[in-house]
Structure formats: structure tokens, C-alpha cells
């Protein structure tokens, strides 16, 4: 993905908001079907909790579905359509973390506070 290969171009890279951090821009098309596989993330959280003197101080930080959707590049879809597909997956993730004993999760949505988004667009993305 980062460098591409024969017949498959590399993903674009861009700055993460106004920081010096960069990310590979996910490309979302009509045939893109979001799916969940949180096993390694949940296992990592469990491992950190097992090593912590106070396990409840281990608070996972997750990028929210609206920001994730807005950071993608689209060909035949909208961010609002993707958010509607992502929300059930986020519910699965939160359920798995709850089962692992996690009592608190920080869900970060920087796009909602750092963008020049129109109110109607924010409304359409957050009503999923």
C-alpha cells in the first residue's frame, strides 16, 4: 500500500490536519465493505491492563467514525454513507473492550472541531 506494486499504485499520503504527521489516505469505492477485526487491538489493551498497577488507568484512544470517514478519498461514495456502515463496527469494538474489562474509552473526533465543516454536513455525518 505504501509503495504500491505492479499494477497497483501507492496510496496518497497527506498531513494529519495541521500537524507534521502524515498518513496513508484510504481509498473508498462502491465495492468497499468495512469489516471488523479488533483481535490484536483488544489483545494489546488486555496485555497493557494486565501489566498496569491500576488496570482502570489504561484508557484506549480510538479515532472516531466521522473523522475516519472524512480522512478517506472517495470515488463512488460519500463520507456519510461510510459513517453509517462504520457505526455498527464501532459498537462491536466497544462491546469487545467492555468484555475485556475496559470501563472507559476515549473516542476522538478531531474533524468535528478542527474543520470548516458546514453545519448541514456535520449534521449528516453525526446522525448515523
Steps between C-alpha positions, in 0.01 A plus 500: 500500500769748593719439196255331269588204278460391139161620383407646841598861571614610844250674727519878523660646811383822660540698822282409795318832545755775568764278658829367368359147509403331175269209425421281201163609364255207484317477168132413527296391201158354439632146554672581831338308784620597850560202726631457850801318635580649838673192645854641505387839635291343778783254580742794528263685735462183711879462519543862609227461762665184636831683547353816650498550877154652459338337195220759486762765416550334160267698277501412129481791256308432180463726196128560452299389197429852372867599496600166348243545225604860431866402466423259214507561126176412317420396147133388504385564857456762767646530848148492647432162337825362640425631851170310497692180424773571757276571801395133548868398486585755767223350715667160458835647604353668806325176594825303471683757714221486759527120508876542555425705812562845355281758674601807302586565134597836350335544162681781320325698226746776404328564165192628682695771683784579261322531170308769319216258456160636417237437765290293259796274419576450870134417561494246217814330630400487865146369467608151390 
